[in-house]
Amino acid sequence: MALTQYCTATTLDGFLADADNSLDWLFAVEREDEGSGFAEFLAGVGAMAMGATTYQWVLDHEHLLENPQRWQEFYADRPSWVFSHRELTPIPGADLRFVQGDVAVVHPDLVAAAGDRNVWLVGGGDLVGQFHDAGLLDQVIVSVAPVTLGSGAPLLPRRIEGLRLVDVARNGQMVDLTYDVPRS
């Protein structure tokens, strides 16, 4: 059975991005595992979902309109759902589905597209919170960086209790934590 997983990085004080939606803080942190743990995670992903801000950041940061092949290099042919209430520019050649509304209505399509692999909730925190509120979030996988921002986009702008720690790993200066999320 496919898991719906939120895999992300956060600062020590619980922010995904700074007040300007920048992730520059993340790229300055020393990591031993430059991608192999993530590569293993990504190999288990069959479909992805993200919010408009996350999509726009990836689009801009990786210059995907000028270099659309980078999407394939990063995510291969995985179908991706982008939740947005505004018009967004699609990446040529990427399997993108722009949607809005209730995540519970879209989730069966994500699971079907994932097949025997998992659904990755890329971000942001509010979108992931909506999946949790609908009882559809199975795991939170978070890499904690030794950085504090003081403000910005929170990891999860929800109260979620009962998470069960199932794995801890050190990755250079970061700590990777995996939690199972109890179903209501």
HELIX and SHEET records of a PDB file:
HELIX    1   1 ASP A   24  PHE A   27  1                                   4    
HELIX    2   2 SER A   36  ALA A   43  1                                   8    
HELIX    3   3 ALA A   52  HIS A   61  1                                  10    
HELIX    4   4 GLN A   69  TYR A   75  1                                   7    
HELIX    5   5 VAL A  103  ALA A  114  1                                  12    
HELIX    6   6 GLY A  125  ASP A  133  1                                   9    
SHEET    1   A 8 LEU A  96  VAL A  99  0                                        
SHEET    2   A 8 SER A  80  PHE A  83  1                                        
SHEET    3   A 8 VAL A  45  GLY A  51  1                                        
SHEET    4   A 8 ASN A 118  GLY A 123  1                                        
SHEET    5   A 8 THR A   4  THR A  11  1                                        
SHEET    6   A 8 GLN A 139  ALA A 145  1                                        
SHEET    7   A 8 MET A 174  ASP A 180 -1                                        
SHEET    8   A 8 ARG A 164  ASN A 171 -1                                        
SHEET    1   B 2 PHE A  15  ALA A  17  0                                        
SHEET    2   B 2 ALA A 153  PRO A 154 -1                                        
END                                                                             
